[in-house]
Amino acid sequence: MKIMVNGNGLEVREDVKHIKGLIDFLELEDKPLIIEHNQQILQKEEHEKAILENGDKVEIVHFVGGG
Amino acid sequence: MLKVGNYQFKSRLFLGTGKYPDFDIQKQAVDQSETEVLTFSVRRMNIYDPSLPNFLEKIDVNQYTFLPNTAGAKDAKEAVRIAKLAAASGRCDMVKVEIIGCDKTLLPDPVETLKATEELVAEGFTVLPYTSDDVVLAKKLEEAGAHAVMPGASPIGSGQGIINPLNLSFIIEQSKVPVIVDAGIGSPADAAYAMELGADGVLLNTAVSGADDPVKMAEAMKYAVKAGRLGYEAGRIPRKDYAVASSPEEGISVGN
């Protein structure tokens, strides 16, 4: 399955079924991050319910230094 | 005590977290400043190098109130999206609306800032818009429900200090919500001056992070904000054109 993550195409294994699976696949499970899935901002508890499909757009953002 | 919406802060210094030489210096500077509010930006994560450190991992996040900014937004729609992304972290419901309208000066877009403020207030956020030093705009932001207004002292990162104290005074005199002077502060004198004008707080970043010794400058800013506030509360003497002796004129002892 191919999805767009942060503007880049990403080929993920077929067993990655949902956003939580994607986070685990990318080894980001310990990171404080925020997910937007097809323009929908997700709360953490929604990560397992957000099913991934081919062509989905995912934004993975976090806090960085800023004024 | 500074009250912004439902929040209360002992410190009137808000500190940005951008452009420090390294995280250790940044942590020490934040400690020295005794700030309770830290600003952040929201950006894409580097998913291919998750080992990159993040400042949040260096601090006790529960000790601070997060004030994410919407920097990078060009209009109200983008600012609202960034605010919602930040809120989805579960760490904050405050947001600094920052919508740049001019890439060269980094001055804010007043129309989009007002729109974003209206929308974010309706969504239940505690909204602190970064705005130009315009008293009419500040009033409109207040009417839109802004919980504080944050007029710039001079362009972001310029270190020019307060270039229009009169405009800031107009805003401070008329505002019913806290006024936090944001952007352009260069030195402790600038921060103290803002507070002496009657500002409720100061938000700065580059003045500390770009100083030769950011840790020492953070401490200096802490004292400057406190000194300026005390001076404002104490009430300064009026300016006079001519000298007024502070020693008594009577009983001067002359030698002959």
Interface residues (C-beta under 8 A of the other chain):
Chain A: V5 N6 G7 L26 E27 L28 K31 P32 L33 I34 I35 E36 I41 L42 Q43 K44 E59 I60 V61 H62 F63 V64 G65 G66 G67
Chain B: G16 T17 G18 K19 Y20 Q26 T39 F40 S41 V42 R43 R44 M45 I47 P50 N54 F55 L56 F66 P68 N69 A71 R81 K84 L85 A86 A88 S89 G90 I156 G157 A183 L203 L204 N205 T206
